[in-house]
Amino acid sequence: MSVTYNPDDPLYTDVDDVSREIGRVFDICHGCRVCFNLCPSFTDLFNSIDARDGRVGELTSEERDRVVEECYQCKLCALRCPYVPPHEWLLDFPKLMLRAAIQKRVSSPPPLKVRLADSVMSRTDISGRVATAFSDLINPVVEARGGLLRKVMQGASGIASQRLLPPYAKRRFSTWFRRDHVMSQSVAKSAGEENVSGESTGGGSAREESVVGEGVRGESTGGGNVREENVSSLAGSVALFPTCFVEYMDPEIGKDLVGVFEHAGISCTLPAGTQCCGAPWLHSGHIDQFRKAATKNIGALRDSAMNGTTIVVPQATCAYVMRKDYPALLDSPDAKIVADSIRDPMEYLLGLRKNAKSAFEGIFPRLSGDGGEIIYHVSCHTQAQGIGLKARDLLAAIGFNVKLVNKCAGIDGTWGYKSHNYALAKKVAQPMKMAIEDAESREVCGDCHLANYAILEETGLRSMHPIQIVARAYDIRPNSI
């Protein structure tokens, strides 16, 4: 028996070794049970063990497989577990479940239909490019839940025909950024050079360089004058990793992110050559394809990271994968360099507020009166990153009354999208649904686009990204920058 989570270790996919390690871990979990109410994996694990009066060794292969298949890699058990490294027992339940899923795929390849569905679901860049180019034709199919075409789509992709899916944008975020936004910045630069009086086109007083590539840093649209010497302390630059959801489905999130950051004096770049983070490949057990995707992204982002530029990732699942799975599953020093540079957008803004509070509050003054009550859904992969609840803290700091809903949406990567998991995913999402419906506020936000659409499906309430809440609170319109 070996405790290995390194895919290059010959024992990683050894059937007997994996089986023995599963037995060891299940026995420890049986004696602890701190995760008894986290997910279906633990419910079924403990029920099966209890049916045998605690004899873990008597579990059938079908019962073990069910525990593995029901693990949707939320990572929350690893946060609770008292036996994770550096404890001598070296227990990491989600990593073991991933290892078991990969081992099963290697030793017993699934049917061709399943392999094709995994391939379709995981090639998000190909499907995204096609779908945005033909969005007028694709979106009616996507939105026809339960219809014939969605059932055909389910057969080809494995995505549940009843699952509410985000429609595709007519124009990709990168297209907007490289054409419209860069052009608007050039116009702003020219206007700044010609404005001999030094008056900013944004309505406040600012030096020429305040307009060029760093957003308007004069008078805040949220109210209050900002002294230039204070604002200049926030000047900086970030590289954006937009994620598939922002790139192909909801570019408005990316536009709002750019608008808010450049309003604060933080210029934004969009590195060339990035692609999907690889999460769909990883979550379906295709470790080789995942590593290829990760290696390409690391190559595209390495220079930014090496230059000390923060890489901002506005999607919790993608940020987790890049922060945690890249360095864990790739034998590459560059993976660690890139991982250490990753930040959530609200995490980055809260860091600005901490390091230059007077400057930040000049640009983002506390909202007059109360910003109102807003529900913040805490996604699993936000928690798993170990960064705290930065969106809650920032929204509260600028004047919102934030109510937390910390219940799983039942999506977690691609698990909740798959047709054979749909009924169970809906069951997992019910506590979240009830918590949101019991709250007084009808305004909801969350860091995870996957979870946000589950919220819409379950409650009918459209959940926004927290950066969009900030943009609207201060009337920041990225297209006008």
MARKOLDO-544866 format. One record per atom (N, C-alpha, C): residue in one letter; x, z, y. Coordinates in steps of 0.1 Angstrom, whole numbers, plus 5000, padded with zeros to 4 digits. Atoms other than C-alpha are relative to their C-alpha. Example, Ala and Ser with C-alpha at 12.3 -4.5 7.8 and 13.67 -1.06 7.14 Angstrom:
2
a500950004988a512350784955a500950005012s499150004989s513750714989s499250085011
END
This chain:
481
m500850004988m500050005000m500950005012s499250004987s501349915035s499050015011v500850004988v500049995069v500749905009t499450104992t500849665085t498949925007y500950084993y499049475112y500749885006n499150114996n501749215116n499649884991p500350115008p500448875104p501149934993d498950065006d503948765096d500550084988d499649925012d504349045070d499449944988p500550065012p503948895035p498850084994l501049915005l501749195026l498749995008y501250004991y499349125055y498849944993t501150065007t497148905034t500050014985d500049975014d497949045000d498750074996v501349955004v494649104982v500150154996d500049865005d495649424964d500550105011d499549914990d497549564993d498950035011v501149984990v494649515017v498950094994s501049925006s492249664992s500450154999r499649865000r494349984988r500050065014e500049944986e494650025026e498650025004i501449974997i490949985030i499550134993g500349885007g490450255004g500550135007r499449894993r492850485022r499350035013v500649984987v491250435056v498550044999f501449965002f487650455044f499950154996d500049865004d488550795028d500250095012i499749924988i489950925061i498750005009c501250014991c486850795080c498950094994h501049925007h484550965054h500250155004g499749864997g486251295061g499950045015c500049974985c486051265099c498649975006r501450044995r482851075109r499850015015v500250004986v483451095146v499449875005c500650134996c482350725148c498749974993f501250025008f479150785128f499049915007n501150074993n476950635155n500449885009l499450104992l479150365169l499449864997c500450145003c478150045151c499549994985p500650025013p476549905119p501150024989s499049985011s479949915100s500150144996f499949865004f480150295101f498750054994t501349965007t476450335093t500049964986d500050055014d476750125062d501150074992l498949945008l480050275052l499750144996f500449865004f478850635053f498850014991n501150005009n475550555037n500449964986s499550045013s477350385008s500850114994i499249895005i479750665004i499250124996d500949885003d477050935005d499249974988a500850035012a475050744978a500850024988r499149975011r478150814956r500650135001d499549864998d478551174966d501550005004g498749994994g481651094985g501149934993r499050065008r483450894959r500349865005v499750124993v485050624981v500449894990g499550105010g486750454951g498949924992e501150065008e483350364936e499349895009l500650114992l482350134965l500249874994t499850135006t481649784953t500649915010s499350094991s483449484968s498949955010e501150044991e480049374983e499850105011e500249904990e479749705001e501250005010r498850014992r483349685014r499949885009d500150134992d482849325025d499050025012r501149984990r479649425044r500650085012v499449924989v481549685064v501049915009v499150094993v484149425073v499349905009e500750104993e481649165083e499250055012e500849944990e479649405104e500950055012c499249954989c482649505125c500149885010y499950104989y482349315158y501150025010q498849994992q485649425172q499850055014c500249944987c484349625201c501250095004k498849914998k487449855197k499750145003l500349874995l485550165207l500450114990c499649905010c486350345174c501450045002a498649984998a490050305182a500250105011l499949914988l489450495215l499650144995r500549865004r487650785197r500950064989c499349955012c489850805166c501150095002p498949914998p492151105164p501249964991y498950035009y494350935138y500849875003v499350124996v495550625157v501550035002p498649974997p499350585162p500150065013p498949975009p501450775168p499750114989h500349905011h499551005144h500649944987e499350045012e501250995110e499249924991w500850085009w498250835093w499949865005l500050144995l498550525115l498749924998l501350065003l494850445113l499649925013d500650094989d493550145134d498949924993f501250065008f490050055120f499849865004p500350144997p489449735140p501149914996k498950085005k492949605132k499949984985l500150015014l492349675096l498849904996m501150095002m488949495097m500449865002l499550144997l490549195113l500949954989r499150045011r493249195087r499349974987a500850035012a490649215059a499349875001a500750134998a488748925074a500949884999i499050115001i491848715077i500449984985q499650005014q492848805041q499049934992k501150065008k489448705028k500049855003r500150144997r489548375046r501149924993v498850075006v493048295032v499849994985s500149995015s492248404996s498749934995s501350065004s488648274995s499449925012p500550084988p488047995021p498549994999p501450015000p484447995032p499549854998p500550135002p482147695026p500349915012l499750104989l482747375046l499150025012k500949994989k479647435067k500450115009v499549884992v481047775078v501249965008r498750044993r484447625086r499749915011l500350104989l482947345106l499350085012a500649924990a480747595125a501050085008d498949924993d483747815133d500849915009s499250104992s485647505145s499349965013v500850044988v482847395168v499950115010m500249884991m482247745182m501350035007s498849964995s485947795188s500749905010r499450104991r486747475206r499249995013t500849984988t485247595238t500449905012d499650094989d487347375261d499449864998i500650135003i486247055244i498550005003s501549994998s482547155243s499750025015g500249984986g482847275279g500249885009r499850124992r484246955293r498949904998v501150095003v481646745275v498750055006a501349954995a478746975284a499950005015t500150014985t479646995321t499849855005a500150144996a480046615323a498649954997f501350045003f476646575307f499050115000s500849884999s474946895318s498549975001d501450034999d471646725327d499449974987l500550025013l471346625291l500150124990i499649895009i472946925274i499150135003n500749884996n471147205294n498650014995p501349995006p467647125283p500050044985v499849975014v468847155247v500450154999v499549865000v470747485254v498850105003e501149914995e467647635271e498850004992a501250015008a465147535245a500150094988r499849905011r465447855224r499049984989g500950015012g464047825189g499549864998g500550145002g463347455193g500749924990l499550095010l464147175170l501549975003l498650034997l467347075188l500950124999r499149885001r468647425190r500250044985k499849985014k468047455153k501049914994v498950095004v470147145148v501350055005m498749944994m472747295171m500550124992q499649885008q472647615150q500749954987g499450055012g473447415119g501449955002a498750064997a476447245136a501050105005s499149914994s477847535155s499950144995g500249865005g476547855138g499450095011i500649924989i475047975172i498550014997a501549985002a471648135167a499149925009s500950084992s468847915178s499250085010q500849914991q467048215194q500950065011r499249934991r470048335213r500049935014l500050054986l469748295251l501549975004l498750044996l472748095263l500149965014p499950044987p474048035297p500149845001p499950154998p473547675310p501449965005y498750054995y476547465318y499949955015a499950044986a477547395354a500149855001k499850144998k477447045368k501449975004r498650024996r480947095382r500850124996r499149905005r483747295368r500750085012f499449924990f485347585387f501449945005s498750064996s488847415386s499849885009t500350114992t487347105401t499750045014w500349944987w485947305430w501250055007f498849934994f489147495435f501049905005r498950094996r491547205435r499649895009r500550104990r489346965455r499550065013d500649954988d487047145478d500750125007h499449884994h488747475482h501449975006v498650034995v492347345486v499849925013m500250084988m490947085511m499650095012s500549914989s489147355531s501150085005q498949924996q492347555532q500949915009s499250094992s494247255546s499349985013v500750024988v491547205572v500250135009a499849884993a491847575581a501450015006k498650004995k495547535584k500249925012s499950094989s495247245607s499350055013a500749944989a492647425628a500850115006g499249894995g494947725631g501249955008e498950054993e497847515642e499649945014e500450064987e495847345669e499450105009n500749904992n494247665681n501150075008v498949944992v496747745709v499750145005s500449874995s494748045720s500250114989g499849915010g495348205686g498850064994e501349945005e491648265679e499749944987s500250045014s490848255642s498649935000t501250075003t488148015630t499050104994g500949905007g486648325612g499450095010g500749924990g485648495645g500850125005g499349894995g488348755650g501449955005s498750044995s491948755664s500950014988a499150005012a494548655638a501149915003r498950104999r497948495637r499749884991e500250125007e498148145624e500150024985e499749985014e499548255590e498950084993s501149935006s496448475585s499049904995v501050095005v494348165581v500549914989v499550095010v496647965560v500250064986g499849965014g496148035523g499750154997e500249865002e495348405529e498650055004g501349964996g491748395540g500050055015v500249954987v490348515573v500250155001r499749864999r491748855583r499750065013g500449954987g490148905616g498950104999e501149915000e486849075621e499349994986s500649995013s485249185588s498549965002t501450045000t481849025581t499150124997g500749885003g480849365569g499950105012g500149914988g481249515604g501350085002g498849924997g484149685621g501249915003n498850084996n487249545638n501250054992v498949975008v490449525618v501349985008r498750034993r493849575634r500949924991e499250095008e496149305623e501250074993e498949945007e499049535615e499650084988n500549935012n496849725591n499749904989v500550105010v495349415574v501249944993s498950075006s498749255569s500650074988s499549935012s499649525544s499349964987l500750045012l497149375520l500449864996a499750145003a498649025521a500749994987g499450025013g499648895487g499549884993s500550125008s498948635460s499750044986v500349985014v497348635426v499849864994a500350125008a497048375399a498750024992l501349985007l493548315384l500149944986f500350055014f492748275347f498550005000p501449994997p489148175352p499150034988t500749995013t488048195315t499049894998c500950115003c485647955298c498750025008f501349984994f482548115313f500049975014v499950034986v483648085349v500349855001e499650144999e485247745343e498849904997y501050105004y482247575326y498650045002m501449955000m479147795330m499650065013d500449924988d479248015361d501149995010p498950014990p481747885387p499750085012e500349924988e479948085413e500750145000i499249875001i481648405400i501449975005g498650034995g485048235405g500049985015k500050034985k484048115440k499950145008d500149874994d482948465449d501350084999l498849935002l486148605435l501149955010v499150064990v488248365456v499650045014g500449964986g486148445487g500350145003v499849864997v486448815484v501550035001f498549984999f490248805477f500649955012e499450074988e491048565505e499550075012h500549924989h488848765528h500950125003a499149894999a491149055521a501549965002g498750044997g494248845527g500849974988i499450035012i495048775491i499849854996s500250155003s495748405484s499949994985c500250025014c494748265451c500549864995t499550135006t496448005429t499349984986l500550035013l495247835397l501049934992p498950065008p498047775373p499549894991a500450115008a497847445354a500450034985g499650005015g497847415316g499350124992t500749905007t495647715307t498849954992q501250045008q492847695281q499350134996c500749895005c490447925263c501050114995c499049895004c492148265256c500250004985g499850005015g491648205218g499150104993a500849895006a489148495212a499149944989p500950055011p486648275192p500849974987w499250035012w489448165168w500450144994l499649875006l490648525164l498850074993h501249925005h487148675159h499449934987s500550065012s486448425131s501249994990g499049995010g489748495113g501049895000h499050115000h491748185123h501250045008i498949944993i494948355132i501049895005d499050114996d497148035134d499549935012q500650074988q494747865158q500050095012f500049914989f494548175179f501450015006r498649994995r498348195182r500449885007k499750124993k498547835192k499450015015a500649994987a496047895220a500750105009a499349904992a497748215231a501449965005t498650054996t501248055231t499949905012k500250094989k499947775254k499750075013n500349924988n498448025278n501250085005i498849924996i501548235278i501049915007g499150104994g503647925286g499549965014a500650044987a501247835315a500150115010l500149894991l501248185329l501350085002r498749925000r504848305323r500750005013d499350004987d506348185356d499350095010s500749914990s503648365376s500350144997a499749865004a504148685356a501450045003m498649984997m507948655359m500350025015n499849994985n507648615397n499350125006g500749884995g505648935399g498649985005t501350034996t502348765405t499050064990t501149955009t499248945392t499149894995i500950105005i497048735369i498650074998v501349945000v493448815375v499049934990v500950065011v490948765346v498650065002p501349944997p487248805355p499150004988q500849985012q485948855319q500650104991a499549895007a486349165299a500649974987t499550035013t486749015265t501349925000c498850084998c489348755276c501250095005a499049914995a491249025295a500650094989y499549915011y491349255265y500949924990v499350085009v492548975242v501449975006m498750034994m495348875266m500950125002r499349884998r496349235273r500550064987k499749925013k496249375238k500449914988d499850095012d496049095212d501249915001y498950094998y498648865227y501350074996p498849945004p501549105225p500050064986a500049955014a500349255192a500149904989l500050105011l499948935173l501049885002l499050104998l502648715188l501450075001d498749954999d506348785183d500749945012s499550074988s507148695219s500250105011p499949914988p508648895248p499249955011d500850064989d506848655271d498550054999a501349955001a503548775257a499850145006k500149874994k504249125268k500149995015i499950024986i505349005302i498749965006v501350054995v502048815307v499050114999a501049895002a500049105293a500150115010d499849904990d501549345317d499549965014s500450054987s500549125346s498549985001i501450025000i496849105337i499350115007r500949904994r494249275359r498649955001d501450034997d490549285362d499849995015p500150014985p489449175397p499650135007m500349874993m487849515405m501150104999e498849915002e490849695391e501049965011y499050054990y493049485415y499550055014l500449964987l490849555445l500050155002l499949864998l490649925438l501550055002g498649974998g494449925436g500449985014l499750024986l494549775471l499550125008r500649894993r492250045483r500850134999k499249885002k494450315468k501350005008n498750024994n497650175482n500049985015a500150034985a496450075517a498550035004k501449974998k493250265522k499449965014s500550034986s492950225560s499849855002a500150154999a493549855558a498849954992f501150045009f491149815529f498650035007e501349954995e488350015546e499849935014g500250084988g488949805578g499349874996i500650135005i488149485558i498750024993f501249975007f485549645536f499550135004p500549874995p484049925557p498850044991r501149955007r481550145540r498749955005l501250064996l478149985541l499150105008s500849924991s475850115568s498850054992g501049945008g473350355553g500550004985d499650015014d473450315515d499949864995g500150145006g474149995496g498949994991g501150005010g471350095473g500450044987e499749965013e471150185437e500349874992i499750125008i472749945412i500450064986i499649975014i473149965374i501349934997y498750065005y476649905361y500050024985h499950005014h476749805325h501450014996v498649985004v479949935309v500249924987s499850085012s481149665284s501050074991c499149945010c482949765252c501449965003h498750054998h485949545261h500650055013t499549944987t486249695296t500650144996q499549865004q486550045280q501349984991a498950015010a488949915253a501349975007q498750034993q491449795279q500750135005g499449884996g491950155289g500350015015i499750004986i491750095326i499050095008g501149924992g488750325335g498949915004l501250074995l485550215352l500349965014k499650044986k487050035382k498949945008a501150064993a483949845391a499150115005r500849894996r481950165392r500650075012d499349934989d484550335414d500049935013l500050084987l484850055439l498749985006l501350024995l481149995442l499550135007a500449874994a480650375448a500850025013a499149984988a483550375473a499449925013i500550084988i481850105495i498650035003g501349954995g478450275495g498949984990f501150015010f476450195463f499850134992n500349895010n474750455442n500049944986v499850075012v475950345408v499550084988k500549935012k474050435376k500649934988l499450065011l475950375344l499149984988v500650025013v474550225312v501249964991n498950025009n477150265285n499549994986k500650035013k475450105255k500449854997c499550135004c476749805236c498949895000a501050114999a475049465242a499949924987g500150075013g475649355206g500549864999i499450135000i477649045214i501550004996d498649985003d481349135214d500749884994g499450135004g483148805214g499049904996t501050105005t481248555193t499150064989w500749945011w479848795167w498549995002g501449994998g476448835183g499449865003y500550144999y476148455188y499749944987k500150075013k476348375151k498650034994s501449995004s472948305135s499850114989h500249895010h473548545105h500250145005n499849864994n474348835129n498950025010y500949994989y471448765153y499150124999a500949895002a468949015139a500650145002l499249874999l471549295136l500450025015a499649994986a472849215171a498950045009k501249954992k469349255186k499850154998k500149855003k469149595169k501050085007v498949924993v472449705183v499750005015a500250014986a471349595218a498850095005q501349934996q468049805218q500350125009p499849894991p469550125232p500449965014m499750054986m471049925261m498849955007k501250054994k467749755267k499250125006m500849884996m465950095269m500650075011a499349934989a468550255291a499849925014i500250084988i468249965316i498650005005e501450004997e464549955315e499550145006d500449874995d464350335321d500650035014a499449974987a466550315352a499149955011e500950044989e464850285386e500449875006s499550124994s467050005398s499749884992r500150135007r466349645390r501249915003e498750074997e469849535402e501050044990v499049985011v472349505374v501249925001c498850075000c475949415372c500850044988g499149975011g478649405345g501149904999d498850085001d482149275338d500049894990c500050095011c481249085307c498949905000h501050104999h479448755309h499249994988l500750005013l478548765272l498950115001a500949895000a476949105277a498949975011n501050024989n475248995310n498949914995y501150085004y473348725292y499250074989a500849925010a472348965264a499050095008i500949924992i470949185292i498849925005l501150094995l468948895306l499149974988e500950025012e467648815271e499150124997e500749885004e466649175264e499150055011t500849934990t465249285298t499449905010g500550104990g464648965319g500750025013l499249974987l467049105346l501349924999r498850074999r469848885357r501150095004s498949914997s473149075356s501149925007m499050074993m475748975381m501450064997h498749945001h479549025380h500250095012p499849914989p480649315402p500649945013i499450074989i482749085424i498949935008q501050064993q479548905433q499250105009i500749904992i477949225445i500850035012v499149984988v480949285468v499849885010a500150124992a480648925481a498750005008r501250004994r477048965489r499850115010a500049884992a477449305504a500649975014y499350034988y479849165530y499849865005d500450134996d478248825533d501249905000i498850095001i481348645521i499649874993r500450135006r480748275514r501349924998p498750065003p483748115497p500049855005n500050144996n482647755506n500449985014s499850014985s483047835543s501450045003i498749954997i486547975540i501049885001
END
